[in-house]
């Protein structure tokens, strides 16, 4: 289903200052900076840690390859179409930037659209039917561009100001999808 063949975990253990050879990573060894493996998704560089698995794409599309580390040039992220869906595989534990880039690529490939586009940092938007709930989790006031009707007052809106920790309820009609049978 994943369209890959797995070969090795390829652990990214780190550099030991406790000696050389098989016993270098003994219980008394002190690890310095752990090894990492770089990869790029959608123009964003991510860093993988813990593992840089050795996988081979066998039907899967390679979304990103490792640029460094023990699995350099091998697939870091793959996507395989299967049935009516897709299976994505990430061959490392990505840092925050890498995880965000992978999720962005996955969302773009799936066609999922945000409830409200271009939200300020720290603002959450959730939709339940025509009702959109906006929550500012931040410590500063923000303005959110949203066309609709204030659910409490009925006033039309093009944007709404949210105080720190503020909440707003906006009616934004869901565009109905109409399908015709011929």
N, C-alpha and C positions, 0 to 999 in steps of 0.2 A: 504494500500500500504506500510506503514512503518513497519507493523508487530509488533506494540506496542500498549499498552493501556495506556493512560495518566491518572494520578491520581491527581497530585498536582504540582504547580510551585515550592514550597519549596524555598522561597526567602532566600538569604544569606544576611541579613541586617547588621550585625555587632554588636559589643558590645556597649551598651550605658553607658555613665557615668552620665546620667541625671535622674537616679532613677530606681525604680523597677516596675514591673507590666505593665498594659495596657498602661499607660502614659509614659513609659520609653523612647520611641522614639518620644517625643513631638518636636515641632518646635524649642524649645530652647535646646534640648539635643545635646550633642557633641558626635559624633561617633568616636571611636578609630579604630584600624585595623578591616577591614571587615572580616566576616566569609568567609572561603573558603572550598572547597571540593576537595580532592586529588583524582587522578585517574592515571592509568598507561597504556600506549599504546606502544606496541613494545619495551618494556624495558625503555621507557622514562616516567618520572613522570611529569604529568601536574597538574595544579591547576585551578579549576573552580571558578568563582565568579559570583555574582549577583543572580544566581539561581542554584539549584541542584535538577532538576525536578524528581519527583517520577513517573517512568514509569515501565511498566511490559512488558517483551518480550513475545509476543504471535505470534510466527513464526519467529521472527527476531533472528539473532545470536548476542550474547553480545560480542562486541569487547573489551570493557573496563568496569569495575565496579568502583563505587566510593569506595575509601579506607577510607574516613573520611567524616565528615559533616553529615547533617540530613538525607541524602539518602544513607549512608554507606551500602555497599554490593549490592546496586541496580545498574542497568545499567546506565553507563555514556555515552557510545557510542554503538549504535547498527547498524547492517547491515541486510537488508532484500532483498532477491532476489525476483524480481517481473517481470514477463514477460521476456523480453530479457535483463533487466537491474537490477540495485540494487538501493535501497534507504538507505542512511545513516542518522542517527539521533544523534545529540549531545545534551545531556540534561543539558548543562551548558554553560557558556561563558568561553572558555579556555584561559589561558595565552598564551604567544608566544610559549613556549616550547610544551605545550599541542596541540596547533593548528598545529604546524609543525609536531608533531608525528601523528596526525590524518590525515593530508594531505599526509604524507609519506605512511601511511597504506592504504589510499584510492588509491593512485597512484600505489602502489605495487599490490593491489587486482585487479586493472583495467588493468594492463599490459602496462600502458603508460611508455615509455622510454624517458629519457631526450634527447634533441637535441645533446648535448655534455656532456658526463659523467664526473663527478668529477671536475666541474668548480671551480675555486678559488672564494672565497667570493667576492661579489660585481660585478661579471661578468655575463652578460646576453647573452644568445644565442637564436637566432630565425632563423627558417628555412622557406624559400619560394622556394619550388622545390629543385633544387640542390644548391641553394645559402644559405650559413649560415652566418649570421651577428653576430659578436662578439663585445660586448661593455663592456669596463672596467669602471664601475661607481666609482671605488675606487680612493684613493689618492696615491697609490703605483703601480709600474710596476708589471705585472704578466706574467707568461708563461702559455699558454693553450695548452694542448695536443690535436691536431686535425689533422687527416690525410686527405689530400685533395690537392687542387691547389689554390694558391693565385689568386683571381679573377682579380686583377689588373695587376700583372706581369706574371701570368701563371706558376710561379715557384712551383714545388712540395713541400708540407709541411708535417711534422710530428708533429710540434708544431709551435706556433707563439707567439711572445712577444707583449704584449699590454702595452703601456705607460698609465699613469694615464689619465682617461677620453678618452682613445684611442679606435679606432674602426677598425675592420678588416673585410674583405669580403672573404670568402673561399668557393670554389666550392667543395662540398662533395656529390657525386652521391647518390641518393635515391635508396636503394635496392628494385627492383621491386618484387612484389609478383605475382607469376605465379600460376594460378589454371588450372587444366586440367579437362575436362569433359570426362568421360568414357562412 
